């Protein structure tokens, strides 16, 4: 059965909205629970015969203060992973906005999230009311014949409410995005200051990564293919100059081989100058990654969801990351298969490369992985690697599409 694209997109959007709401509910519930704990301890303190509350009161108060800061990072991850919204990282001195959002605004959103999830649960229960009636005993259904009518009404009402759930969930997610961006923001001067710092670091990383890449290509060419081609061209040139008594047909073959070897050297140099594939500019990242997956020496499963193209620099970095990651998998991972996922969530392009190899990859010890991380940071992206010994290995790269 083929699901129409429009319905599939609506279902995907509803799933993301419900995941966003469900993930926010426990985060928004933490401050009210801590407030309740503080009230209980205060009641013990004000009681006539116990000093336990006095001893325990600092714990919930301290947890509440820490929660005002710690929950902000959790909210950033939630907005980033489920909505593609990149909220700024707030500093400790910006605690007023964090406390206001997590301890005052957050609980209100928690109530709305609980309401939406409750409406969804009640609607699902109503839609399946006929099934529940069917599960009751036969004699009970005979004695209560009117229950079928009420179950039919409940099913119809449940379908109506269920049809309204996507709109409710979407409206709540949009409201949280607007409020989150409005409250968890930084001032213009601080934003510019951070931007300058990030650009300075990323520029230095880009220069280092480009220089390291250039030196690696020069070393590989000098020690590998170029040396062999040069040696072949020299041997053919010596054969051409010394073997004068060969038949004309053999001389012609040597001349052609000599010319081909020199042309191969030129083509190799041109290949180095054109590492950026033309298909990436013409057809986009999806087609370029398909080519990489097809040329890989092991089975590669590719899944992409790229409705809008990113900036050329971002696509180039994503292509480079996947290319190098698949090369590393083929050379070092001892894997039997790999998987590449490239998706875009709002302003974020996320690339994930996984394999079932032996694991043990460490960016701190591998110059290749360090180069990948620097290349990603050159466009203000983030690089994460999970590779326990024994596998599996997962490399996650997130690139801002606004770069």
Buried (B, 14 or more C-beta within 10 A) or exposed (E): EEEEEEEEEBEEBBEBBBBBBEBBBEBBBBBBBBBEBBEBBBEBBEEEEEEEBEEBBEEBBEBBBEBBBBBBEBBBEBBBBBBBBBBBEBEEEBBEBBBBBBBEBBBEBBEBBBEBBEBBEBBEEBBBBBEEBEEEEEEEEEEEEEBBEEBEEBBEBBEEBBEEBBEBBBEBBEEBBEBBBEBBBBEEEBEEEBEEEEEEEBEEBBEBBBEBBEEEBEEEBEEEBBEEBBEBBEBBBEBBEEEEEBEEEEBEEBEEBBEEBBEBBEEBEEEBEEEEBEBBEEEBBBEBBBBBBEEBEBEBEBEBEBEEBBBEEBBBBBBBBBBBBBBBBBEBBEBEBBBBBBBBBBBBBBBBBBBBBBBBBEBEEBEBBBBBBBBBBBBBBBBEBEBEEEBBBBBBBBBBBEB
